[in-house]
Amino acid sequence: MKILLIHADSFAYEVKDRAIKTPEAVPEEMKALSLEDVLVAFCTVEKEDAHDPPQIAQKASDSIAEVAKWVKTKKIVVYPYAHLSSSLASADFSVPLLARMQEILSGMGFEVRRSPFGWYKAFSIKCKGHPLSELSRTISAEPRKEERKPQPQVPEDSAIFTPDGRIYGLREYDYGPDEGDFRTLVEREGLKIPHAETREEPKYIAYLKKFGIEAEPLSDIGNMRYGPRGALIFDLIGDYSLELALALNALPIKGANMFDLDHPAIKAHAQLFGERLYEVDLDDKRYVLRYAACFQQFAMLKDWTLSYRNLPLGVFE
């Protein structure tokens, strides 16, 4: 967050026209304001503030309160201002953060007013002109020490079901000589046993090199490129996957490449995703480039008319 602080003899504003498609609703008491001997905090909320909103709100409030005490005023205006940074946060994120700052400062004993977000406003200000009357602040979140999360407990009803109908506890199953991968899956995902460190290069690396599948150095980590043989293998696997899905009577579909990150379902899923996300800002919307997830299928199925006669139903992309 970037903040410009002006200690003013007088400050007044009046709401005019909307500046974004969906601005903050304006109650009567926020449509206009006129105060004397006031500290005006012009605040630009940035995308980076999303890493730790509570810390940003507290640090910004503490900084504003500190200056208010220096200049000996109890009146503060929190004024959204989009001109101190090019990395602007969305309205859905900014409004609650600024409102939280108003709450914190009010709790400190200040008389705090906040102007509405997303509107063009006419304003006039008369700066006092003393050494502390014009100040700026950059507020950023300090990295928090990562707390070691306790390993989740294995549910008591977790079990291994074999094709012949037998049931085994996760620690009771007797693995066959060709079930090494299955054993690793159960130990890692079921029993939460950490993977043993090894200095040996994984076997799949040799296959990737052999077939021309490698990381693209001009892209981000994890983005691959495929030579002729790698591309052929990729397409053949896709054909085989489609063949298997059709054999299960699954319906093939195709979907969008990016989704609205402010939609509750997409936002909740993204927060659970443990890897890097790629975000795109268009107008006043924030989108996420689609990753390996099934919300496209759910988004499509919710618009279909289905009955029990259609079940079981599968879709494949």
N, C-alpha and C positions, 0 to 999 in steps of 0.2 A: 504494500500500500504506500502511496505517495500522499503527503499532506503538506499543504501550504497554509500557514497560520498568520492571520492578520489581526492585530489588536486595533479595533476601530472606535472612533468617537461615535459613529453611527453606521448602521447597516440596515438595508431594506431590500426585499425582493417581492416580486409578484409573478405568479405562474401564468404563462402564456399558452403555448401550443405543445403538443406531445412531440418528443424528440425521437422516440422509438415506437415500434409497433404496439407493444404492450407495456406501457409505463405503469408505475405504481399508482394505485387509487389514491385520490387526493381528498382527504376530509377537509371540512371548512376551515379548520384552524391552521392548515398547512398551505392554503392558497396564497396567503400574503403574510408578511412579517415586517416589523420595524422595531429595532432595538438601539439603545445607546450604551456606550462603554461595554463592548462585547468582543469576545474572541471568536473569530470566524475560522473554522477549520474546513478548508476546501479539500475534500478527500477523493482520491482515485483508487478504487478497489481493483486489484490486479488478479490475473489468473493464478499466479503463484500463491496467492493468499489461501487458495483452496487446500493447500497441504496441511494447514492447521488453523482453521477459522477461529476457534476459541482463543488461541495464543495471539493471533493478529488483533482480535477485538480488544483483548486485555492490554496488550502493549501499546496499541494506538491510543486507547483511552488514557492510559497512564502518562503517555507523552503529552497529550493535549492538556490533561489536568496539571502536569508540571508547569507548562507554559502559562496556564491560567493563573496559577499561584504566583508565578514570577511577576506577571503584569497586574496582579491584584484585582481580578474581576471574577465574579461568580456567574456571569452570563456566557454561554457557549452556543454557537450554532454549528451543527454538523451539516455540511453542504456538499452533496455529491457533485463531483467535478471531473469530467472525462478528459481533461486536457493536460494531465501531468504524466501520462504514460501511454504507450501504444499497445500495452498488453492488458486490455480491458476485460474484466470479469463480466459474466452475464448478469442481467437484472435479477434473475431468480436467486443468484448467489449473493449479489451485492446488497440488496435491500435488507435481508435478515441480519447481515453483518453490521451494517450501519445502524440498524435499529438496536442491535445488541450493544453497540458503543454508546448509544443514547441512554440505554438502561444503566450501564456501568457508571457513566459520568453522573447521571442523576443520583445513583446510589452513593456517590462521593459527596453529595451535597450541592452540586451545581444546578443552576437553572438552565436546562438544555432544551433547545429546539432543533428540529431537523427538517430540512427542506425535502420535497418529494423527488424521487428518482425517476429519470426518463422524461423530463419536461424541460422545454426552453423556458427560461425565467429572465425577466428584466430585473437587474439589481443595481443598487448604488452603494458605495462604500467610501468612508472617509477615514483613511489610515491615520493613526495618531502621530507616527513619524519618529518615535523614540527608538533607541537601539534594539529593543526586543519586540518591536511592533511588526516586523516581517521576518518570519522564520520558516524553515522547511524541515520536514522529517521523512525518512524512508523507513518503513516498518517491514521487517521480514521475520519469518518464523525461524527459531533456532532448532536445529535437529534434536529430536528427542532420543534419549538412549533407548535402544530397542530392548524391551523386556522379553526374556525368554518365556515363550508360551508353553504352558504345560502340555504334555502329549495327551491327546484325547483318549479317554478310556475306551477299551474295546467293548461294545455292547454285549451283554451276556447272551443274547439270542443270536449272535453272529455264528454262522455255520457254513460248511462246505457241502453242497448237494452234488452228488455224482450222477452220471447218466443212468445208472442202474437203480436210482431211487434211494440210495443210502445217504445218511446225514452224519457228518463228522464235525466235532469242534475244531476251531482253527489250529489248536495245538495238538490235536489227536490224529490228524490225517497223515497217512504214510505215503509220501511222494514217490512216484516211480522214477526210473532213470531218465525218462524223457520229459519230466515235468519241472525242470529247473526254472523256466520262465514263470510258470504258474506259482511255484513256491516263492519266487521273488515278489510277485504281485501280492500274495497273501501276507507275506511278512511286512512289506512296505505299506500297503493300504489297509490291511486288516489288523495286523498286530502292531503297526507303527514302529517297526524295528528300523533304526537308521541304516542306510546303505553303507556297506563297508568300503572304505577308501582303497583305491588301487592305483598303482602307477602305470599299469598296463594300458595301452591305447585300446579303447573299445573296438570290437571286431567290425562294427558297422562302418567305422571310419574308412577302413580299407575298401569296402564296397562302394562307399560314396566316391572315393577317389577313382576307383576303377571305372565307374560309369559316368563320370563327369558331373557329379552333383556336388556343388560347393557353395560356400557363402559368397554373396555379391559384395565386393569391397566398396562399391559406390552406394551401398544402401545401409540400412540399420542392421544391428546384430539380429541373426535369426532369419533374415531374408535370403533365400537361396536362388541360385541360377542352375539351369539344367542344360547340359550339352545334348547332342543328338540322341545318344543312348539313354541318358537320364530322362529326357523328354518322352521317349518312347515308353520307358518303364512307367512313368507317371501316368501317361494316357491309358496304358493297358490296365493299370491298377484301377483307374477310374471306370473303365469299361467293365472290369470284373465286379467292382462294387455295385454298379448299376444292375448287372445281371443278378447278383445275389438279392438286391433289394426288390427287384421285380418278381423274383421267385417267391418272395414273402408277401407279394401283393401290395407292396408299398408304392405310393404314388410319387413320381418324380416332380419336383418343382424347382424354380429358380427365384432368387431374391435380390434385394438391394445390397449395395456395397457399404452404405453408412446409415446410421440410425441416430435419432434425436436423443442426446445424452441427458436431456432434462425430463424425458418421459420416466415416470416412476419405475416401471418394470426394467427398462434399459439401464437406468442409473443404478438400481439395486444389483442387477447382474454384473455390471461393470465393477462395482465395489467389491464383489466377491472374486473377480478375476485376478489371479495372482501375477500376471505378467504385464508387459508394457502395453499401453493403449496409445493409439494414434488419434488425436483429436483435430477437428476442422471447425473453424469459426466462419459462419456465413450469416451476414446481416446481424441479427441479435440472437441467433441460435448457435448451439454448440452440438456438433455431431461427433460420433466415434466411428472410425473405420471398422468394419465388421471383422471379428475374429472367429475362431472356431466355437460357435455357440448355436443354440437351436431357437433363439427368439424369433427368427424369421418364420419358422414353421408355426409357432404359436400365434404370431401376429396374423398369419394368413388363415389358420384354422378357425380363429375366433369369428371370422367373417363368413364362414361356411354354415350352411344349414345341414345338420347331421342328426341322425336318429340312431337308436340301438341297432337297427338293421345294418348300419355301416360299420359296426364295430366287430372285431378289432380293426383299427385303422392306422396305417403307417404312412409317413411321408419321408421323402428322401431328396437330398440336395447335394 
